[in-house]
Amino acid sequence: MNLIKVILVLPVLVILLIPFFKTRGKGILCYAAIILNTLLSGYLAVQSLAGEMTEITLPGSLVTGPVNLRIDALSGWFILIINFVFLTGGLYGLYYMKAYQSQRNNLTLHGIVFVLLHCALLGLCTVQNSIVFLIVWEIMAISAFLAVIFEHEKMATVKAGLNYLIQSHVSILFLMFGFIWVAFKTGSYDFHALTLYTSEHKGGAGLLLFLVFFTGFGIKAGFVPFHTWLPYAHPAAPAHISGIMSGVMIKIGIFGILRMITLIKADYYTIGLIILAFSVISGLYGVMLAIMQHNLKKLLAYHSIENIGIIGMGIGIGCIGLGNGNTILASLGFAGALLHTLNHALFKSLLFYTAGNVYQATHTLHIDHLGGLIKKMPQTASLFLIAAIAISGIPPFNGFISEFIIYSGFYYWMHDAMLGTLMAIIFSVLGLVLIGGLALLCFTKAFGIVFLGQARQQFHHEVREVPFMQLAPLYLIAFFIVIIGVFPQIFLNTLLQPVHLLSGLSLNAGLPYQEKMTGLLQPVTWGIGGFILLTGIIFALRKYITRNRNIAVEPTWGCAYVAPTAKLQYTASSFVRAYGKLFRPILLSSKTEKEVEGLFPSGGSYETNVYDRVEKYLIDNPIAAYKALLGRFLFLQNGRLQFYILYGIIFIVSVICIPLFYDQVVLFIQYIKQI
């Protein structure tokens, strides 16, 4: 109880103190608040994963009623992920934001919203009252908006922030509708009312209610077609905010979906199939668009959509297991989803931080303007490569483990599948395979063009590695990426309590699940260990054999050309030209070019760009139609004073006359109905 009071009071004190500190002190104070909040909430989270749930009831108000705060195993798992990403992101941000130290007022606001965002995310994991939950959700949305538009002098950044804010409020509308629906039926704002209402009303009510919440939380998570805010907000934000948004903020949508699964009693099998369908489409569509991007952070943003799809596949399998009464299938699905939530938070935050290093060193994120950075920034390049291998699901890193568990879930689902179900499994597995292969293609392109070869553009400043303290949190993330890949059983044992909660297993039924996971992963971990050992032996032998040899250094991409130029290298478009031609019917591509003319041409250009087809048809076209409709009424706003006076007179007369003729209007409507 005392710990929770400190957690509630701490952000208020920090927010009041931040304006009185100097520029450097602001960052230190904010990070100290993050550390203290992490220690307090992390202690309660660890207790919940050990089986000791924390729950208190605050008095609330006449509107909300009593407000319950609960940290169970599911809350604890997400709290630990949130805390770790904020710890690493906060430390990285301390050094990343030094470039903006002249913007004192801007940094003050940024520090305040950073602390607020952390507290809001923790609050969403603990609040059990729908009204308070919506208030905290609004705090999270506004805090993230203000963090995204830090560089508000750029019009593109402001547009991206407003796009995010509008779609966040669309998400809130769906959540509000779901909570009001239950409160109207039950008279209670407590989350337990969801369970009571759906338990009493069998049939389609529970499924429809879940779909309402799935839409609201799916917008935040970035499921297709609710994803269109994400590729704009992530690139516009500072690097540490991008890492936090992708690492944990979109995961609060995943948390909300999982929480609704524990509360709403419905046809879980149908729910699982719906989530699985959305997830496969999201995973494929996200990675397909990521491959064609020219902006490094936008490429990473589309990969967030892809990985949300992978997490959703695990959730879908888990729900199908619940619907079938197959506890092993449910356990594998939810375990894979929860572990991939952690894994994605690690490698995606690492990718955004390394992209931030590239931006600070070169002042650009355009892939075609980069190249050869491994010579100038070897540590950043190595960290980016580790995260790229992990996100592609390649051993010996963490992404492989969670995807392997999800694959295992599909395998166990296949045992008792009928023909129709078997087709769904085959297409889902095929989708997951394609996602992995296309992700490998995408990051081969990204790493190869950004870090290998020669520089494609001459910079007017020295390109160099960032300070070690800015790299320190990145090395910590890379450490956990490797540890999860080599020793996954440690983290899977930590997941026992959340998996029990989601799958409905009692603690006594956990042994078969543990044995199944151990049996599945033991040969995998032995294989990973053997691979690491073999790789170490090969490198040791290479170093021993070449110890007395002279090493010759030649220009990259020499290729025997007399006059080599960096323009002979692959570009972001040419690297995936065959892929772009193959998927042209799906991708909405355009090109701009300047033709080469004359015997000795001085210059030419050719660039291809891909636009999101879902955004065009779901957002752009309806907005254009709405503008066209409003444009038909522009004659009303003609700038003439006499017309505006006439509008006022018409309004006043209408207000006076409508009550006088109300009874006649009602009788007329009734007469029309009778006819």
Residue, then its C-alpha position, 0 to 999 in steps of 0.5 A: m500500500n505504501l509503495i503504491k502511494v509513493i508511485l502515485v505521488l512521485p511523478v507529481l513531485v518530479i513534474l513540479l521540480i523539473p522547471f527549477f533545474k538547469t538543462r543538465g539537471k532536468g535530464i538527471l532528475c527525470y532519469a532518477a524518477i524513472i529509476l525510482n519508479t522502476l524499482l518500486s513497481g518492479y518489486l511489485a511486478v516480481q512478486s506477482l510473477a512469483g504468485e503474490m498478487t498486489e491489490i488495493t482499493l482507493p476511495g474514488s469519487l461519486v462518479t467512478g466509485p471505488v477504484n481497484l488497483r491490481i498487479d497480477a502476473l499479466s500486469g507484472w510481465f508488462i510492467l517489467i518490460i516497460n521498466f526495462v525499455f524506459l531505463t535503457g531509453g532514458l539513459y540513451g536519451l540523456y546523451y541523445m538529447k545533448a544536441y538540443q541542450s539550447q532548447r531549455n523550455n522544450l527540454t522541460l516539457h519533454g522531461i515532464v511528458f517522459v515521466l508522465l508517459h512512463c507512469a501512464l503506461l504503468g497505470l494502464c497495467t494496474v487500473q481496474n476501473s473503466i473511467v480511470f482507465l480511460i483517463v490514464w489512456e488519455i494521459m498516455a496519448i497526450s504525453a506521447f503526442l507531445a513527445v513525438i512533436f519535440e521538433h515541432e518546427k518541422m511541419a512533417t513532424v507536427k502532421a505526424g503527431l496530429n495524425y497519431l493524436i486523432q487516431s488515438h482518440v478514435s481508439i479511445l472512442f471504441l474503448m469508451f463505447g465498450f465500457i459504457w455498454v457494460a456500465f449501462k447494463t451492470g451499473s458498475y465501472d469495475f473490470h469485473a463487470l465485464t466478466l459478470y455481464t458476458s457470463e450472464h449473456k451467452g451468445g453473440a454479446g461477448l463476441l461483439l463486445f470483444l470485437v469493440f475492444f479489439t478495435g480500440f486496442g488494435i489501433k494502439a497496437g498497429f494491427v492492419p488496417f488500424h496501423t496508418w498512424l504508426p509509420y509517421a509517428h515513429p520516424a518523426a519522434p526522437a530516437h529514444i521516443s521511437g524506441i519506447m513507442s515501438g518497444v512498449m507503447i504499442k504493446i499496451g494495445i497487446f496488453g489490453i487485448l490479453r486483459m480482455i481475454t481474461l475478463i470477457k467470456a465468449d466464443y474463444y475459438t471464433i475470437g482466435l480465428i479472427i485475431l489470427a486472420f488479422s495477425v497474418i495480414s498485419g505481419l505480411y503487409g507490414v514486412m512487404l511495405a518495410i522492404m520498399q522504404h527509403n527512410l531507415k526509421k520508417l522501415l523499422a516502423y513498418h517492421s513494428i506492424e509485422n511483429i505485432g502480427i507475429i505476437g497476434m498469431g500467438i494470441g490467436i493460437g492461445c485463444i483457439g486452444l482455450g476454445n478447444g479445451n487444448t491447454i497445451l495449445a493455449s499455453l504454447g500460443f500465449a507463451g510465444a506471444l508474451l515472450h515475443t512481446l519482450n523480444h520485440a521490445l528488445f531488438k526493436s528498441l535497439l534498432f531505433y537507438t542505432a538508427g538514432n546514432v546514424y542520424q546524429a552522425t550523418h544528419t540523415l536517415h535516407i538510406d540512399h545517402l548512406g553507406g560504408l558506416i561500418k568503417k566510421m561507426p563499427q560499434t553501432a554497426s555491430l549492434f544493428l546487425i545483432a538486432a537485425i539478425a534477432i528480428s529476422g528470427i535467426p538463431p542464436f538470438n531471441g527472436f528465433i525462440s519465440e517464433f519457434i514456440i509459435y511454430s510449435g503451437f501450429y504443430y500441436w494444433m494440427h494434431d486434431a485438425m479437420l480439413g478446414t482447420l488444416m487449411a487455416i493452419i497451412f496458410s498461417v504457417l506459410g504466412l509466418v514463413l514468408i514474414g521471416g524470409l521477407a524480414l531477412l531480405c529487408f534487413t540484408k538491404a538495410f544493413g548492406i546499404v547503410f553500413l557496407g560498401q562506400a559512402r554514397q554522399q560526402f558529408h561536410h562534417e566528420v562522421r564518427e561513433v557516438p560516445f560510449m555512455q550512449l552505447a552502454p544501454l545498447y550493449l545491455i539490450a544486446f546482452f539480453i538478446v543473446i541471453i534469451g537466445v542461449f538460455p530461453q528456459i530461464f525466461l519461460n519459467t518466469l512466464l509460468q504465472p502469466v500463462h496460467l492466468l491466460s490459459g486457465l490452468s491451475l498451478n498444479a496443471g503447470l507441470p505438463y506444460q513445463e515438461k512440454m516446453t523443456g522437451l521442445l527447447q532442449p534440442v534447440t538450446w543444445g544446437i544453439g550452444g553447439f553453433i556458438l562453440l563452432t563459430g568461436i573455434i572457427f574464428a580462433l583458428r582463423k586468427y591463429i593461422t593468419r597471425n603472421r600474415n600481412i593484411a592488405v586493405e583495398p577499396t570496397w567494391g573495387c571490382a577491377y573498374v578503372a574509375p570506380t564510383a559509389k554510384l555503382q553500388y546497389t540503391a535501396s530500390s535496385f536491391v529489391r527491384a525483383y521483389g518490387k516487380l513481383f509484388r507490384p499488384i499489391l504495392l502502390s508504387s510510383k517513380t520520379e526520374k530525370e532522364v540522362e541526355g547527351l553523350f556526356p550527361s552531367g546528371g540523372s536520377y531515378e527514384t521509386n516510392v511506395y505508398d500504403r494502399v490501405e491508407k489511400y483507400l481507408i483514409d485518404n479517399p474518404i477524407a477527399a470525399y468529405k472535403a468535396l462534400l463540404g466544398r459544396f457549401l462554401f457559398l455560405q461563407n461568402g464574406r458578406l456581412q448581410f448574409y451572416i446577419l441573415y443566418g443569425i435571424i434564421f437561427i433565432v426564428s428557428v429556435i422560437c418556432i420549433p417549440l411552437f410547432y413541436d406537437q404538430v410535428v410529432l403528430f405528423i410523424q405518427y401519421i406518416k408511420q401509420i400510412 
